[in-house]
Amino acid sequence: MVFKTYLKLIPSYIGIAVMYMAIFSVLLGMTMMGRSGLNGSADSIDGFTTMLAVNDKDNTEESRTFLSYLENCPNIKMTDIDFDKEDAVQDSLYYRKAEYVLTINKGFAEALGTGETENLLSSQVIAGSASEVFAESCINSFVSAARLYISGGYDTRSACEEAAKTLENRVQVTGFSAKGGWDNNDTGAYLFYNFIPYIMLMMILGILVPTFSSFLNEEVKSRSFCAPISPSGYMIQIICGAFIISLAAAGVLLAAGMIITGGNLFNKHCFYSLIQMFVFLMFCLSLSAFIGILCSGTAKKANYVTSMVSNVLGLGMSFLCGVFVSQSLLGENILKAAKFLPAYWYIRANNVIFGADGAVFDEETVWAAVGIQALFALALLAAALLAAHIKRGKESK
C-alpha cells in the first residue's frame, strides 16, 4: 500500500526531472560541440596527442623549419589560434582546443646562433600535464640538435634543417594500450559521466527529499499505521520506492546520454563507469533520506532546504571537484579541500577510467575512489538512520 502510494506521488515531481534533463542535455551538447578531444587521437604513441598552437613572431627560415619539424612530430597535432584576439590563448587552453601554446619570439634565429637561452621561446601550458612533457621533449630535442650543428660550424639555417632531418630518423615504435590511452570517440562518454555528479544530485534531491518529507510527516504516519503495517515495514516500502525512482532517473539519464553522444556510452570503459555511477546514486539517495528525515515537519520546509542544499552542494562540488573545471586547472589548496567531497573522487576515477586530463588508467586507483564514495554513502545512511531513531524517540514522548 505504502509502496504504491509512494510511486503515485512521483508524477507530481516530473516537472523537476524534466527541467534538469533539459539542463543536462543542453550542457552536455554544448560542451561536446566545444571540444574536439581531450588528449588527441589514438594514432600516436600510447594513443596520446598534444594539441599544439604556435605563434611565430620571428618568421625566418629557421623558425619556419622549426615549425615544420613540430608539425611532423609524433604525439603532436597542430591547431590554430587567433592570437590577435584578446584572451584567445586562455580560452583555447580552458576548452582544450590547444593544450600547449608555444611562442617563437622575435630574434629566435639570432639567439639560436649566439647560444643565448633567454627569450628564445615562451609557452603557456597546464603545468605538470602530460602535454607539457611531450611537447617540451620535442622542442628541447630540436633546439639541442640545432645548437650541436651550429657548434660544428653550420650556419643557423643549415643547422635547423639538419636538426630536423636528424630527428626525423626515429626509432619505429609499435604502440600498445590494453586499457589506457585516449580515443576521440570517447569524448562524449567522458563528458556524460563527468556531468553525472551535478545533474544526478540536483535531480535526485529535487524528487526524493519532498517525498521522504511527506511520508515521514507525523500526521501521515499516524494515518498509515491505522493499517496493518509495522514501522519497519513502512520504512522499507518508502526506501524501496525511493530506490526504484533513483534507478529510473539513472536509466533516463543513460537513455538521454545515448542519444546525445550517438550511442558511445557502452564501450570498453562502461563497466567501471556504470559501477561508479551506481555508487554515486546511492550517495544521492542516502543524502535525500537524511535531509528528508530532518525536514519531515512541513513540505514547505523540505522544499526550501532541498533548494538550498542542492544548489550549494551541487554547484559547490561541481566547481571545486572538477565537474565544470578540470582538476588539473584547480589550485592545490582547492583540491585538498575537495577531497572531503565525494564528487572529487568520482571525477578523479572518471579521469583515470578514460585516461583524460593527463591521467593514466590504473584499476586500483579506480576501485579506491569508488570505495571512498561508498563510504560517503554509508556514512550518510548511518546519519539518516540515527536521525530517524532520534526523531522517533521524540515523537513517542
N, C-alpha and C positions, 0 to 999 in steps of 0.2 A: 504493500500500500504506500509506504513512505517513498520507496524507490520510484514507483510510477508517478507519484505526485511531484517528486524532485525533477524528473525528466520533463513533466508537463510545464514546470516553471521556467525551463531554459529558453523556450521560444521568445519570451519577453525580453531576453538579452541578446537576441540575434543582431539587433542594430549595432551593438558594441562590437560584435565579432566582424560584421561587415565593414564597419569603419576601419578597424585595424587591418583587415585583409586588404582594403584599398590602399592604406598607407604602406603596407608591406609590399604590395605589387608595384606601386609607383617607385618606392625606394630601391627595390631590387632591380627593376627595369632600367631606371635612370643610371644606377651605378654600373650595371653591365654595359650600357652604351658608352659610358665614360672610361671604361678600362678595357684595353685590348689584351691584357695578360698581366700576370703578376711577376713571373720570373722568366718569361720568354718562352720560346718554342722548345720542343724536345729534340731538335736536330743538332744539338751540340753536346759536348762532354757532360755526362751526368744529367742531361736534359735541362741544363741551365743556360740562359742567355741574359746578358745585361743590356738593357735599353740605354744606349749612349747617345747623347746630343753634344755636338761640338760647335763652338763659336770661334772661327778662325779670324782673329784680328790681325795676324801677321800677313796672311795672304801672299806668301812667297812660294817658290818651288819647293823649298824644304818643308814648309808647313803643309803644302798640298800632298807631298809624298807621304808625310806622316799621317795625314787624314786618309789617304788611300790604303795605307797599311792597316789602320784601325778598322776600315770597312771590311777588310778580308780576314780579320781576326776571328777565330772560333770563340763561341760564347759571347759575342758582341753583335748587337743589331743596332744599326744607326737609326735615329729618329730625329725629326725636325722640330725646332722650337722657334717661335718668333721672338728673337732676342730684343727687338725694339719695343716690344710690349711690356708694360710695367707688370711686375710680379709673375711673368711668364715662367721663369725658372722654378719659383716656389710652387706654382700651380702644377707644373709638369711633374715635379718630384712627389707632390702630395697625391696626385691621381695616378702615379706610376706610368705616365706616358714617357717619362725618362727616369732612369734610376741613377744615372751618373751624368753630370753636366760638366764638360771639360772646356776650358777657355785657353786657346793658344794665344798667348799675349803678344802684343806688338814688340818686335825685336827678338822673336824666338830664334830665327836663323842666326842672327848675330851673336846672341848669348850662347847658343849651342857651339858655335865656332870658338868662342873665347873660353869656354868651360865654365861659365857662370851658371849658378843654380837658382839665384834669386830671380823671381818674376818670369821664370821660363814658362811655366804652366800654372793654372789655377783651376780649382774644381769645386763643385758643390755636390754632395752625396750624403746618403744616410750613413752616419758614422757606424762602423762596425758591421755593416751588412756584407753579405757575400758579393754583392755588386761592386762594392769598393775594392775587395780583394782581387776579383777577376780583372776589372778594368785597369787598376794600377799595376797589376802584374804585366799586362800587355804594354802599357805606357812606359814603365821603367825598363822593360826589355829593349824597346826601340831606342830610347834615349841613351842607354848604356852602350848598345851596339854602335850607334852613330858616333858617340864620343870615342869609342875604340878605333873606329876607322879614321876619325879626324886626327887622333894622336899618331896614327900610322902614316900620315902625310896626305890624306884625301881632303879635298875641299868640302865644305858643308853640304853642297848639293849632291855630290857623288857619294859622300858618306851616308846621307839619308837613303839614297837609292840602294846602296849596297846593304845597308842595315835591313831595309825592307825585304830584299831578296834573300838575305841570310835567314831571317826569321820566318820566311815562307816555307823553308825546308824543315817542317815539323815532323816529329815522331807520329806515325799513324796510330791512333788510339781507337779501339772499338769500345764504345760506351755500353755499359750495362747497368740497369737500375731495376732491382727486383721490386722494391716497394716505394722508394723515394723518387724524386725528380718531378718537375712540374710539366704538365701538359696543358696547353692553352684551352683545350676542350673542357678542362675542369674549372675554368674561371667562374661560370655560372653556379656550379655546385658549391664552390668555395664561398662565394658571396652569399648564397642562400643560407648555408649553415652558419655563416658569420653573423647574419642578422637575427638568427633564431633567439638568442638571449633577450634581445629587446622586444621583439614582437610577441614572443610567447609569454613573457612575463606580463606585458600590458594586457594581452587578450585573456589569459587565464585568470588574472586578478579581477579584471573587469566583469567576468562572467561568474566566477565561483564565490568571491567574497560576499556579494549581496545574497546569494542563495544559502550559503553557510549561515549568514547572519539571520536570515528569515527562519530557517528551520531550527536554529538554536535559540530563538526567542522564547522566553519563559511561557508566554501565553500559548504559542503554537505547540510547544512541547506538552503542555498540560492537556490540550485537546487531543493530541496524538496518543498520549498514554491512556486515554479512555478506551482505546482499542487494545486487544490482547497482544501487546508488543513490549518487550523489555527495553530498558535504556540502552543496553549494549547492542541489541538488535536494531534499535532506532539509529544509533551512530554508525553501525556497519552499513546500513542501507544508504545513509547520507554519503558516506565515504565512497561506496561503490558507485553511486550516481555521479559524484564528482570525478571519480577515476574514469568512468565511461565518457563523460563530457570532455575531459582532458585529452583522452585518446582520439576522440572525434575531432577536436580542434587541431591536434597534431596531424591527423590524416588530411584535413582540409588544407593545412599549410603545405604538406608534401604534394598534394594534388596541384595546388597553385604553383608551387615551385617547379614541378614537372612541366607545366605549360609554359612558364616564363623562360625557363632555361633550355627548352627544347628537348626535354627528356634525358638530361645528362646527370640527374641526381643519383641514380642507382648504377654506380660504376665500381671500380676496384676498391674505392675508399669507403663505400656506403656502410659496410658493417660497423666500422668504428664510429662513423658519423651518426648513424641511427642509434647506436647504443648510448652515445653521449647525449643525443637529443632527448632520449627517453629519460635518462638520469636527470637532466636539467628540467624536464617536465615534472618529475617527482619533486624537485625543489620548489617549483612554482606551485604545485598542489599543496605541499606542506605549508608554504608561506600563506597561501589563501586560507587554509584551515586555521592557522594561527591568528590571522587578522580577523577572520570571520567569527571566531570564538570570543576574541576581545571586544568585538563590536556587535555582539548579539543583542544589544539593547533595542536599537531602532534602525530601520532601513536607511533613514537619513544620515545617521552617524556612520553607517557602513559605507554608504556611497561617498561621503566626504573623505573618510580615511583611505578608501580604495583609490580615489583620485589622487590624493596627496602621496601615498606610498608608491603607487605605480609610476607616477611622473618623476618623483625624486629618485627612487631606486632604479627605475628603468632607464631614464636618461642619464642618471649619475653613473651607473655601471657601464652604460654604452660608451660614454666619453672617457671614463677612467680606465676601462679594462680592454679597450681595443676594438669595439664593435664599429664605431664611426671613425676612429683614428687608429691607424696601425700601431701595435705595441712598440715597434721599432722607432716610432716618432715621439713616443711619450718619454718624459723625463724619468730618471732613476728613482727619485723620491715618489713620484706618482705611481710607478709600478710596484714599489714596496707597499704602499697603502692599498693598491688594488688587489694584492694577494689575499686580503681578508674578505674578498668578494668572490662568489662562485663564477661569475662571468669571466673573470681573469683566467681562471683555469680552463674554462670552456674554450675561450679564444686561443689560449696557448696550445691546447690539444688540437684545435682546428688547424692552426698554422702547421703543426707538426704532421698531422694527417695528410695535408695537401702539399707539404714542402713549400709553403708560402712564407713571405715576409722574412726571408733569409733562414728559415728553419729547415732542418733535415729530419726525415722520418725516423722515429725511434719508438718502438712499440711500448717499451717500459715507461717512457715519458707520457704517452697517451693514457695508459692504464692508471698511472699515478694521478694524473689530472682528473680523470673520470672518478677515481676513488675519493678524491678530495671533495668533488661536487656531491658525491653520495653522502659524505659525512655532513656537509651543509644541510642536505635534505633531512637526514636523520636527526640532526640537532634541532631543526625547526619542528619536526614531527614530535619530538620529545617535549619541546616547549609548548606545542599545541595541546598535547595530552595533559601536561601539567596545568595549563591554563583552564582546560575543561574540568579537571578534578577540583581545582580551587573554586571555580565558578559554581560547580555542583554543590560543593560544601557550603558556600554562602547561601545558595537557594534553599538548602534543606533546613537552615536555621530558622 
